[in-house]
Amino acid sequence: REALSCFGTGFSSSVQYGYQMIFFLLASHTLMAAAGEVGMAVFDMVQNASYLILYLYAAAAKALQPLASTFHGEKNRPAVRRSLRLALRWGLGWGLAAALLVSLFPQAVCAAFGLGTVEAAQVGAGALRLYCLSSAFAGVSVLLEAFCQSVERERDAFVIATLRGCAVLLPAAALLALLRPVALWWVFPVTEILSLGLFLL
């Protein structure tokens, strides 16, 4: 029973990698059919650039977890809430600054990731700006998921991970792939905004 309890605690973190694999396969097939190698190169670049922004939120989440867990164990609710507020403030501060830089200089980011042709750079710039629209919502979800795990709300953490990685992401990607495959970049803002909105509701 204790082993299963530990499994449940970590399941919300591990399940997202399975969701991510399914999304990568769907996006890869769609973009190869619709935009060829350029589409795949841009998708790869957006994924890598997204990690650079999300790592800032992940850093705030890593700092939040032991604090929130300790205060939750002490039943110090004001300190738990203050920890979450601080993590949101610092995570959003650094994350929004990074997203703004990427939005202002998308061509430089494309060049850094090796998108050399004019066509790839143009597609990449638009895709990066669309991703940046979603980054704050994604960051808040990352912080809330870490917080929920820290205060023994594993079910809520699982819900956030499932909304972002499967329940909203996969239908949105499939719908965009059917309607307009070259507009698959819209899947990022659509997924993150809807996922966070549904979770808060």
C-alpha positions as CSV (number, residue, x, y, z in Angstrom):
1,R,0.0,0.0,0.0
2,E,2.8,2.4,0.9
3,A,4.6,1.6,-2.4
4,L,1.4,2.3,-4.3
5,S,1.0,5.6,-2.4
6,C,4.5,6.6,-3.6
7,F,3.7,5.6,-7.1
8,G,0.6,7.9,-7.0
9,T,2.6,10.8,-5.8
10,G,5.1,10.6,-8.7
11,F,2.6,9.5,-11.3
12,S,1.6,13.1,-12.3
13,S,5.2,13.9,-13.0
14,S,6.0,10.8,-15.0
15,V,2.8,10.5,-17.0
16,Q,3.6,13.7,-18.9
17,Y,6.5,12.1,-20.7
18,G,4.2,9.5,-22.2
19,Y,1.8,12.2,-23.3
20,Q,4.8,14.1,-24.8
21,M,5.8,11.1,-26.9
22,I,2.3,10.8,-28.4
23,F,2.3,14.5,-29.2
24,F,5.7,14.4,-30.8
25,L,4.6,11.5,-33.1
26,L,1.4,13.3,-34.1
27,A,3.2,16.7,-34.7
28,S,6.0,15.0,-36.6
29,H,3.7,13.2,-39.0
30,T,1.5,16.3,-39.5
31,L,4.4,18.7,-40.2
32,M,6.3,16.3,-42.4
33,A,3.2,15.9,-44.6
34,A,2.3,19.6,-44.5
35,A,5.6,21.5,-44.4
36,G,8.3,19.0,-45.0
37,E,11.8,19.3,-43.5
38,V,11.3,23.0,-42.9
39,G,8.3,22.4,-40.7
40,M,10.1,19.7,-38.7
41,A,13.2,21.9,-38.3
42,V,11.0,24.7,-36.9
43,F,9.1,22.4,-34.6
44,D,12.4,21.1,-33.2
45,M,13.7,24.7,-32.7
46,V,10.5,25.8,-31.0
47,Q,10.6,22.8,-28.6
48,N,14.2,23.5,-27.7
49,A,13.6,27.3,-27.3
50,S,10.6,26.5,-25.1
51,Y,12.8,24.6,-22.7
52,L,14.9,27.7,-22.2
53,I,11.9,29.7,-21.0
54,L,10.2,26.9,-19.0
55,Y,13.5,26.2,-17.2
56,L,13.0,29.5,-15.4
57,Y,9.6,28.4,-14.2
58,A,11.0,25.0,-13.3
59,A,13.7,26.6,-11.2
60,A,11.1,28.6,-9.3
61,A,9.1,25.3,-8.9
62,K,12.1,23.5,-7.5
63,A,12.7,26.2,-5.0
64,L,9.0,26.2,-4.1
65,Q,8.6,22.4,-3.5
66,P,10.7,21.9,-0.3
67,L,9.4,25.2,1.2
68,A,5.7,24.4,0.6
69,S,6.2,20.8,1.7
70,T,7.8,21.8,5.0
71,F,5.3,24.5,5.8
72,H,2.4,22.2,4.8
73,G,3.8,19.6,7.3
74,E,3.9,22.3,10.0
75,K,0.3,23.2,9.1
76,N,1.6,26.8,8.5
77,R,-1.0,27.8,5.9
78,P,0.0,31.5,5.6
79,A,3.6,30.4,4.9
80,V,2.4,27.9,2.3
81,R,0.5,30.6,0.5
82,R,3.3,33.0,0.7
83,S,5.7,30.5,-0.8
84,L,3.4,30.0,-3.7
85,R,3.0,33.8,-4.2
86,L,6.8,34.2,-4.2
87,A,7.3,31.4,-6.7
88,L,4.6,32.9,-9.0
89,R,6.1,36.4,-8.7
90,W,9.7,35.3,-9.5
91,G,8.8,32.7,-12.0
92,L,6.5,35.1,-14.0
93,G,9.1,37.9,-13.7
94,W,11.9,36.0,-15.2
95,G,9.7,33.9,-17.6
96,L,8.0,36.9,-19.1
97,A,11.3,38.7,-19.5
98,A,12.7,35.7,-21.4
99,A,9.6,35.4,-23.5
100,L,9.7,39.2,-24.3
101,L,13.4,38.8,-25.5
102,V,12.5,35.9,-27.7
103,S,9.5,37.7,-29.1
104,L,11.6,40.8,-29.9
105,F,14.5,38.9,-31.5
106,P,13.1,35.7,-32.9
107,Q,15.5,35.7,-35.9
108,A,18.5,35.6,-33.5
109,V,17.0,32.6,-31.8
110,C,16.4,30.9,-35.1
111,A,20.0,31.5,-36.1
112,A,21.2,30.2,-32.8
113,F,19.4,26.9,-33.4
114,G,20.7,26.7,-37.0
115,L,17.7,27.7,-39.1
116,G,19.7,29.3,-41.9
117,T,17.3,29.7,-44.8
118,V,15.0,32.7,-45.2
119,E,11.9,30.5,-45.4
120,A,12.8,28.6,-42.2
121,A,13.6,31.8,-40.3
122,Q,10.3,33.4,-41.3
123,V,8.3,30.4,-40.3
124,G,10.4,30.0,-37.1
125,A,9.9,33.6,-36.1
126,G,6.1,33.3,-36.3
127,A,6.1,30.0,-34.5
128,L,8.3,31.4,-31.7
129,R,6.1,34.4,-31.1
130,L,3.0,32.1,-30.9
131,Y,4.8,30.0,-28.4
132,C,5.7,33.1,-26.3
133,L,2.0,33.9,-26.1
134,S,1.5,30.6,-24.2
135,S,4.6,30.6,-22.1
136,A,3.2,32.5,-19.1
137,F,0.2,30.2,-18.9
138,A,2.5,27.1,-19.2
139,G,4.7,28.5,-16.5
140,V,1.9,29.1,-14.1
141,S,0.7,25.5,-14.7
142,V,4.2,24.2,-14.0
143,L,4.3,26.1,-10.7
144,L,0.8,25.0,-9.7
145,E,1.6,21.3,-10.5
146,A,4.7,21.5,-8.3
147,F,2.8,23.2,-5.5
148,C,0.0,20.6,-5.6
149,Q,2.5,17.8,-5.3
150,S,4.2,19.5,-2.4
151,V,1.0,19.9,-0.3
152,E,-0.4,16.3,-0.9
153,R,-2.8,17.3,-3.7
154,E,-1.6,14.6,-6.1
155,R,-4.9,14.4,-7.9
156,D,-4.8,18.1,-8.7
157,A,-1.2,17.7,-10.0
158,F,-2.3,14.8,-12.2
159,V,-5.2,16.8,-13.5
160,I,-2.9,19.7,-14.6
161,A,-0.5,17.3,-16.2
162,T,-3.2,15.5,-18.0
163,L,-5.0,18.6,-19.3
164,R,-1.7,20.1,-20.7
165,G,-0.2,16.8,-22.0
166,C,-3.3,14.9,-23.3
167,A,-6.9,16.0,-22.7
168,V,-6.5,19.4,-24.3
169,L,-3.2,19.1,-26.2
170,L,-4.0,16.0,-28.3
171,P,-7.5,17.0,-29.5
172,A,-6.3,20.5,-30.2
173,A,-3.3,19.2,-32.2
174,A,-5.5,16.7,-34.1
175,L,-8.1,19.4,-34.9
176,L,-5.5,21.9,-36.2
177,A,-3.8,19.1,-38.2
178,L,-7.1,18.4,-39.9
179,L,-8.2,22.0,-40.5
180,R,-4.8,23.7,-41.3
181,P,-1.7,21.6,-40.7
182,V,0.7,24.6,-41.3
183,A,-1.0,26.4,-38.4
184,L,0.0,23.7,-35.9
185,W,1.9,26.3,-33.9
186,W,-1.4,27.6,-32.6
187,V,-1.6,24.4,-30.5
188,F,0.7,25.9,-27.9
189,P,-1.4,29.0,-26.9
190,V,-4.7,27.1,-27.3
191,T,-3.5,24.2,-25.1
192,E,-1.9,26.3,-22.3
193,I,-4.7,28.9,-22.0
194,L,-7.5,26.3,-22.1
195,S,-5.7,23.9,-19.7
196,L,-5.1,26.5,-17.1
197,G,-8.6,27.9,-17.5
198,L,-10.2,24.5,-17.1
199,F,-8.1,23.6,-14.1
200,L,-8.9,26.9,-12.3
201,L,-12.6,26.4,-13.0
